[in-house]
Amino acid sequence: MQDSCLPLTESSVLLVAPLAPLETVEHDVIECEELQEDIMVSMESPTSIVTDSIPVCGLESTIHINTCIPETQEPIQPLDFIMTNTTVSVFGGQAKVAQDIRLSIESIEALIHKISALDYESSNIGISPGFDTCDNQGVWRETDAFPVYETLDLVNAISDTNNIPFASPAVALEYFKLIKDNWERRYQWAISSEEEKKDVCSCVGKWEHGTNHVLMSLCNQTIEQLMIREADACLRQVPNINEVWTESYAEERCPTPEFMKDFYVRSNVRLLESRDKYIQAYIKTALEAKSTFDLCVCYTFFVDPAARYILLDLVPFLAKQRNIKIRILFELMTLESQCLQMFDVYRQEPKKTNSSDALPAFMEKVPADAPPFLNATKKFHNTGEFVKEVLTVAAGIPNIECRYWFARDKEMGYRIKNHTKCHIFDGNKNGKVIAGGSNVVPRGGSLDNDFICSGEITSRYQENFNDMWNAMKSTDLEVSTEVEEEEKKEADLVLEESNKHVEDSTVQNDGEQWNDSKILFIRSSPNSSGEDSILRCVLGGINQAKKNITMCMGHCNIPLCVSKALAAATERGVEVNVLTNSLFSCDLRNGQKDLFESLQAMLRIAPKVNLFVTAIKGTTKPPFLHSKYVVVDGIWSATGSWNMWARSAFYEMEAEIFVESEEFAQGLLKKFKDEKELYTISVKSADECTQFCPKGCNICHQFGPFYLEQ
């Protein structure tokens, strides 16, 4: 067995100097009935950006770039400046009317034209290389904790400011053109006959079941595909990658729970069954923190009042009023993707804001010593504005430090995404961790699985966070080892003193039902070798199953090695139940073709598997399914951030816990039963999967056909 199966305990980028302010030029808004473009780029300064306001026919908003770059000591990033000072208006809703789509296309065309008009030097200034890093010639360095990765120093050289590292306008230009292309496809769908629409891929044409804004959804799908494009291209160059990767997960190479039993630690865990319970547990646990609070954040959603409250009110309160040391590690790739979507959604119905005079319902149940819902009332138009506010607040409080996860595969050079989500309060055996699938908080109306745990397992999460945090330390921000060690000793003394009167961590007196369990923590370090320690342990559990296997995976494609293991299990008489997403309950269309072609392969290899897929039942539309867990024999469970797809082995870093507890397992089984009955239909054959499978387009381009039998 490879060491990586064991637990954790074992292009040139230019950072520019501040620019001299440009001479202010006033421009009147040109009012016309048709789209007009009048872009000037001043040649007097290589970084000048001078434009006219550009109205979009039929929309209330206009595209407008301020003509004066303000004087500042912080590095100017042209793309950040353009996106911050530009309003691209996009029609919201179902996007079925061709004229509405056309106006939105013209709007993004104006943005594309503006970026295209920049001079060469301005166009190529950026701190982040963007999503593609193979050919980047910047200064990359190795990390001790993650020897399979390299990190780009300059990305975190500005982490003590409110700047988000943006790519250059030249890089973003390609992204915006691809977004426009997919909006054009939606336009062609809108003007097609009903018969012609049947031939259009569901990624473009089938959105009527949802409530999302279709054009913005297509924008997001496009960017998500761009994020994995380079990793996919690199892996497709590897000869026989399907066969070699599948063979590497043969049964004898996957440790069973029995084999790994000495690595489990005694700890407490309980499920957070709903959004309300999650939020209340989160606030209560945060207020009980004595010394430290660490957050690992993948996606952020500015429209969620609970997320705004945590990051803008609760975190600053703890840092300032309770003297808690707080570290926030943002996944930069997802943050960049969200900042590329800083568009204004034009709604035909009255526009709803992200705040109101009424307090959110969850605030009625917070502890008396919780901070008020104050900064969270601020209005934001997009995630970029929200995160910049978080960074601005953090920059003004010494106890809060922020960094960005930015790493690439050492061998092939493609970028690695950190999909780990966790919140660690006092990272020792008397501390607690809230983790699972949710991003900061569960999204309203979604189906997710999260948990809170305490005991020795907290230390495992803390070690992993420390490794990720230290790997992202810029050499420009190096602190001497002596200073770091002294700060750690002080924090340990605070915790030791505060815990003198705390009962043993295996006892909880908060009125909730905790499960005294044995828990194993495993992190994955995905890379071009395809090594996924979490997948190995999951397969070990499947291979050891005697009675039943229950699996729910929101985002997945079933690897061939898993299909074979499930087939062997059913031949032993094990009952296997699998529940997955579909286009009716998934916010991400990129993996849908992978998913249903892998399910077809699974049902051919293991026809006795009981497959349940989300679908519209009568008038009931299934919620967004984001849960991810496996239960074996009603006593052993695997849950966390891990998705069962090839991305987790090659591209997405994850963290998972494996729990030996009948009570915890029964909670997951009840969740499975309830959601299966409410939101799914039974799919009994490979042929029945066809109704859900996309026809194929650039959005659902597959991430390597790892699920196909050789």
N, C-alpha and C positions, 0 to 999 in steps of 0.2 A: 504493500500500500504506500502511496506517495505521502510525503510529509504534509502536503497541503490538505490532506484529509483530516489532519489532526486539528484540535481546537486552537483558538488564537493563542492560548498561553504557551504554547510552544513558539517658413519663410521669415525672414527677419522681421521682428516686431519692433516698431519704433515708439518709444515713449517720449512724446514731444514736450518741450518746455512751454511755459505759458506764452500765449501769443499776444502781440500788441493789439489793442482794440482797433477795430476798423472805424472809419469815419461814418457816423450815422447818416443814413440816407432814408428819407421818408418816401413812401410809396402809397398812393391811393389804391384802394381795392378797385380793380377793373370790373365793372358790372356789365355782363353781357349774357346773351341767351345761349351761346355755345362756348365750349371749352376753349380757353385761350392760354397760351404759354409764352411767357416772355422772360427768359432766364438770362441773366448776365453774370459772368464770373469775372471779377476784377483781376486784372493781370498785375496790379501794383503790388499785391501781397500774395504769396503762394497759397495762403490759407483763406483768402477772402471768399465769402459766400454772399453774393448779393442777388436777390431775386425780387420779383413782383409777387403780390398776392394773386392767387389763381382760383377763381370760383368754379364750382362744379354745378353744371346745370341741374336745376330741380332740387338741389340739396341746400339746406340752410347754412351749412358750414363751408368754409373755403380752405384751400390749401395755402398756407402762408408760412414763410420762413422769415424770422426776424433778420434784419440786415446788419445788425451790429453784434459781433461776438464780444461779450463783456470781458473786462480785464479781470483776471483771476490768477491766483497762485497755483491752482490745480491744473492738471494736464487737460488740454482741450482735445476732445475726440470729435472729429467732424460728423460721424454718423450719429453720435449722441446728440450733438447740437441740432442736426437736421431733424431727427425724430422728435426731439423735445419741442421744437419750434414749428413743426409741421402738423397740420390736421388733414388726414386722409379720411374722407367720409365714405362710409360703406353702408349700403342698405342692409338692415337687419331682417329678421324673420326668415321665412321659408324660401325666399329668392326664387320664386316661380315666374315672376314677370320679367320678360326679356329686357325692357327698357330700364328697370331698376338695376339689373345686373350690368348693363352696358354703362350706365352712369358710374357705377362703382369701378368698373374696369378703366374708364377714363380718368377716374380719380387716382388710381395707383399708377397709371401711365404718366401722369404729371409728376409724381414722385420719382419715377424711374428717369424721366427726362431731366429733372433737377440734378440727380446724382450723376447722370451721364455728362452733365455740363461742367462738373468740377474739373479743375486742372489735375494733372497727373499726381503731383505731390500730395495735394489735399485728399485725393481719392484713395491714396494708399496709406494713409495714416490710421493706425488702430492699435489697440493694446492686445486684444485677443486676435488670434489668427482666424477665428471663425470655426466652423464645424470640421473642416478638413485640416489635418496637421501633418500628414505624411511628409510633405515637401517643405515644411517650415524649417528655416535655417536659424531660428533664434537660439538663445542659450538655454538648453534643456539640461536638467541635472537629475541624477538618480536619487532614489529615496531608500533609506534603510529598511523601513517597515514594509515597503512594497517594491521589491527588487525587480518586478516585471514591468514597472512603470517608470516614466520620466515626467517631470513637471517643469512648467515654464515659469521662471522666476518673476518676470515682469508683471504677470497677472496679479500677484498679491503685493506688488510694490505700492499699490494705491489703496490697499484695503483699509487704511486708516482715514480715508476720505469718504465722501458720499458718491464717489464715482463708481459706476458699474463698468467693468472692462468691455468695451464694444469692439467689434471687428471694424475693418476699414469700410468705407462706402463702396469700394470696388468689389469686395467680397459680398456685401449685402445686396448689391445690384443684381447679381445672379439669382439670389433668393427671391427678390421681389418680382423678377421676370417669371420665375416658375410659379409663383402665386398667381400672377396675372394669367398665365397659361391655363391654370386649373379653373380660374373664374371664366375664362373663355370657353372651356369645356362645359361648364354649367350653363353658359349663355346658349351654346349650341343645343344643349339638352332642352332648354326652355323654348326654343323655336322649332323643335322637332315635333313630328306627329306622335301620337300615342304609340303607334306601332314601332316607330323608330326609337322611341325611348326605351323599349324593351332590350335593345342591343347595347345600351349604355351601361357601363360598370356601375354597380350600386354605390361605390365610393363617391361618385359624382352625382348620380341621379336619385338615389333612394334615401331621402332624409325626412319624409313627411311625418314619420312616427315621432320625431323628436321635437323638442321645444327650443333647441339651440338656433343661433343665427347661422344659416347655412354657409354663407360666404366666409364668415370668420372661422367656421369649422373647417372649411376647405383650406383656408390659410394655415390653420394649425396642423392639419394633416400633411400639407406640403412641407412645412418646416420639420415636423417629426421625421418624415422620410429623409430629409436632407441630413438630419442628425446621425442617421445610421448608414448613410450612403457609402462613406469611405470604408468603414469597417466591413461592410458587405462586399465591396469591390476587392478589398485585400484578401478576404477569406476565399473568394471564388478563384483566386489564383493558386491556391494550395491544391496540389494533385491528390485525388482520392480522399478529400477531407471528410466526406460523409462516412465512408467505410472506416477510416482510421478513428474518427471521433466516436462513432458508435461502438467499435470494438474496445475502446479505452474504458467503457462503462460496463464491461462484462460483469456478471454476478460476482465472480471471485475478487473483483477489484473494488467492490462497494461494501463498506463496513456495515454490519448489522447493528441495531441498537444493543444487542447483547455484547458484541465486540467492543463497542464504545462506552460501555456502562461505567468504567472507571473515570471517564471524563465528565460525567454529569455531576452537578452540584446541587445541594439541597437549597431550595428557594421557594418563595411564594409567587403565585401568579393568578390572575383572574381576568376574564374577558370583560371588555367594555362594550356592552351589547348594543348601545345606541349612541347617536351623536350627543344627546343630552348628558348621558352618563359619562361619556368621554370628556366633555367640556368641564363638567363639575369636578371630576376626578383630577383633571389637569390643573385647574385653578387651585383646588385644595392642596394638591401635592406641591405645587410651586410655592404657595404661601408657607408651607412647612419646611422648605429648604433652609438649611443652616449656613451653607458656605458656597456651593457652586451650582451652576445650572448650565448645561451644554445642550445645544440644539443642532441637529443635522437635518437640513431642509433641502428637499428636492424641488418641488413646485410650490409656488405661493399664489394665492387667489385673492385679489384685492376686493372682490365683491362679497367676501365672507366676513361678516361683522366679528365673528369669534376669532378669526385669524388676525384681523386688524387689532382687536383688543389685546390679544396675547403679545403681539410684536410691538405695538405702539403704547400700550398702557401697562400691562402686567410686567413685561421685561424691564422697562425703565424704572418702574416702581421698585422692583426687587433690587436692582442695581444701586439706586440712589438711596432709598429709604431703609433697605435691609442689608446693604453692603454685600450683596451676593455677587460673586464674580461670574460673569456670563460670557460664553463664547458661542457664536453662531457661525456654522459652516454652511455656506450656500453652494449648491451645485450650479456652477456657472453656465454649463451648456443649456440647461432648462431656463435659466434666467435670461440668457441671451435670446433664446427662442421666444420668450414672452415679450421681451423688449422690442423685438422685430414686429410685433403685432400691436404697436401703439397707435391703433386706428380708432376713429370715432364712429361708433355704430349708430346709424341714423334709423330711428324707429318711426314707423307711421303712427303707432299708438303713442300716448303720452310717455315720455321718457322717464324711467325710474332712476333715481339716484341710489348711491350705495349707503345712504344714511338718512335718517329721519329724526324727528323730535322724539319719537317713542323709543324707549330702550329695548334692545333685543330681549326676547323672553328669557334667555339663559342668565341674564343679569339679575333676575328676580331671585335666583337661588344661590348666588355666590356668597361666600362667607362675609361676615360683617367687616373684616379687616382688608377686604379686597379693594384695589384702587377703583375709582369711578370710571365709567365708560366715557372717556374724554377725548383723547387724541384720535380714537377710533371713529369718531364722528366725522372726521375730515373726508372730503370727497376726492376720489381718485378716478381718473378716466381709464387707467390701465395699470398693469402690474409694474411697469417701469416707474411710474410716479410713486406708487406705493412703496416699493423697495428703496427708492431713493430717500423717501421720508424716513424709513426704518434706519437707513445708513446715516442720515443726518442726525437723528436722535442719538444713535449709538456713538457717533463721533464726538458728541458733547458730554459723554459720560465715561469717565476713565475705567469703570468696572465692566464695560461692554467692549468686546473685541469681535470683529467680523473677518472672515477669510472666505476665499472661493476655492472650491475643488476644481482643479484643472490638471488632468494627467493624460498621457497617451501611452499606448502599448510600446514597450521598449524595442521589440523586434520589428514590428511592421509600421509603427508610427501613427496608427489611427487613434482617435480620441476615445477615452474611457469615461462613461457616465456613472456618477455616484447616485444610485437609486436607494441608498440606505436612508431610512427615516427613523429617528429616535430622539427622545428628550430625556436627559439624564439629570436627576436631581440628587446632589451629594453622592458622587460616584464611588461609594464603598458599600459594605454589606448592610449598612443601616440606611442606605439611600434607596431610591426608586427609579424605575425606568418606565416610560410610556412609549410604546413602539407598535409596529404593525404595518399596515398598508397606507394609512392616511397621510396626507401632506399637511402638516401643522395640526389641522383638525379634519374630521370626516366631512365630506361635502354633503350639504343638505340634500336629502332624498336619495342618497346613494347607499349601496350595500357594501360595507367594508368590514374588516375584522382587525381590531386593535386590542391591546392588552396592557395591563400594568403589572409589573413584577418588582419584587424586592428580595433582598438577601444577597448571597454571593454572586448571583448572576449579574447584579448591577455592576460589579467590578469588571466583569468580562466586557460589558458594553462600554464601560469607561476606558478600558485599555484600547479597544478598537477606535473609539473616538479620538483618543490621544494620538494614536498612530496616524489617523487621517489628518488631524489638525497639524501635527508637527511636520508631516510631509508637505504641507502647503505653506510652510514658513518661508517667506522671501529672505534671501541673504541680505537684502537692504534693511530688513527689520529684525535682524538677528539680535537676540538678547543673550548676554553671557550665561554660560552654564551655571555659574555660581548664583546669579540673580534668580534664574529659574528654580534652582534647587531650594533657595531660601524661601521663595514664594510658595513652593509646594509644601515645605515644612510648616509654614505658617497656616496654610489651609488645613493640613492634617491635624494641627493642634486645635484649631477651631472645631473641627469635626469630632475629635476625641473628647473635648470638653463638653460639647453639646450632646454627645451620645452616652455620657456617663450614666444618665438616668433613663436612657431609652431601653425598653425591654428587648430581649433577643429578637432578631429580625424574622424568625420563623413564627412569631406571634403577632397578629394584627388586631387592634382593638378599635377599628374605625366603623364598625357596624356592618361591613360588607363581608360577603362570603369569599374568603381566600382559599386557594388550593395549595396545600403543602405538597410540593412536587420535587421531582428530580429533573433538572433542566440542563441541556447542553446548548451552548452558544457556538454558532459557526458563522464566520464571514466568508464571502467569496472574493477572490481577486481575479476577475475575468481577464483573459488575455488571449493572444493569438494561438496559444497551445490548446485552448478549449477546456482548461481545467476548472471544474465547478465542484467544490467540496460539498456544497449544499445538495446538489443533485446526487452525488454519491451516497450521502446519508439518507436521502429520501428513497433512493433505489434499495438501499440496505433494508429500510423498513418494509418496503413492498415485498422484497424477496423473503422476508421473515414472516409475512402475514399468514395467519392460519384460518381466520374466520371472515373478515371483511376489510375492504379498503374503500374509504370515502374521500373523494378529492374534489375541491372546488377551486377553479383557477380563472380569475377574470381575464387576465392577459396571459396567453400561452400559445405554444404549438407543441404538441405532444412529440417528444423526440422518439426516434425508432427504438432506442434502448428501453424507454419506458413502456412503449407498446408491447415489446417482447416480454418485459417483466410482468405486465398485466396479463398477457396471454398465459404465461406460466402459472400465475396465481389462480386464474380461473380454472385451469386444468387441475389444480390441487383442490378445487372445490371452494375457493375463496370468492365471496360475492364482491363485485367491484362496481361502484357507482361514481360517475364522473359528471360534474356540472360545469358548463362553460358559458361564456358570453356569446353574443351574436351581434350583428349590426343594430339590433333593436335595443341593446343595453350597453353599448360600448362607446366610449368617447374617442377611441383610437381605431381608425379603419386600416392603418398600415399593416397590422398583423392578421387581418381577417382571412385573407387567402391562405396564408400559412396555416392558420388555425383549422380551417375546414378541410383543407387537403390533408393535414396531419390527422384529423379525426376520421376521415375516410380511410386512411392507411391503418389507423388503430383498429377500426371496426373490421377491416379485412384480416388483420393479424390476430385480433382478439375479439371475435364476434360475440362472445358471451358478456362483454362489458355492457353495463346499463348506462347509456348516455342521455343526459338531459341538457337541453339548450334553451336559453332564454328566448321568449317569443311573445307576441301580442296575443293575449287570451281574452276573447270577447272584446270588451272595451278597456281592459287593463293593459297598460303599457309597462313593461318591466323597468325598474330603476336601473341606474348605472351600476353594474356589477364590478366591484373592485376587490372582492375577497380573494384570499389566496391561502389555502391550508390543505393538509393531508392528514387523515386520521386512519390508524391501523388497529384493528381488533378492539376498538372502543377504549383504548387505554394509552396509546402512543400517538402524539400529534406533532406536526411540523407547521409552523406559522411564522410570519414576519413580512419582510418586504419582497421576498423572492417570488419571481414568476417562473413557471415551468416552460421556458422556451430557450432556444439556442442563444439568444442575446445574453442571458444570464451567465453563460459559460465564456462568451467571447467579448462582451461589450458593457454590460450593466453590473456594477458592484452591488452586492446585496448583503443583508444580515438576517439570520434566521435563528429561532429557538426550537429545540426539540424537547417535548415535554412528556414525561411519564406521569400521568395523572388521569385516573378514570373520570373524575369530576370535570376537569378541564376538557377532556375529549368529548364528554357528553354534552357540554355546552356548544361545542362546534357541531356535533351531530344534530342537535335540535335546530341550530341555525340552518344547516343544510336541508333538513326536512321541511322547515317552514318555507324557505325560499324556493325550493324545488316545487312544492305544491302550488305556490302562488304565482310563480313567474316563468315556469319552464314547460316544455313539451318533451316527450320521449322521442328520441331519434333511434330507430331500431336497425338501420342498415347504412352502409357506406353511401348508397345511392340517395338516401334521404338527406344527406348532408349537402347535396347539390343546391337545394333551395336557398341555403344561406351563403354559399360561396360566391365571392365577387367574380366577375368575368375577367378581371385583370386590367390594371392601368398603372400609371406611374405612382399613384398613391399607395397601392397595395403590392408594389414590387416586393418580391419575397426576399427574406433575409437568409439566403442559403437554404437549399432543400434538404435540411438535416433529417427530416422525418420520413423520407422515401427509402424503401427497402432496396438494398443493392442486389 
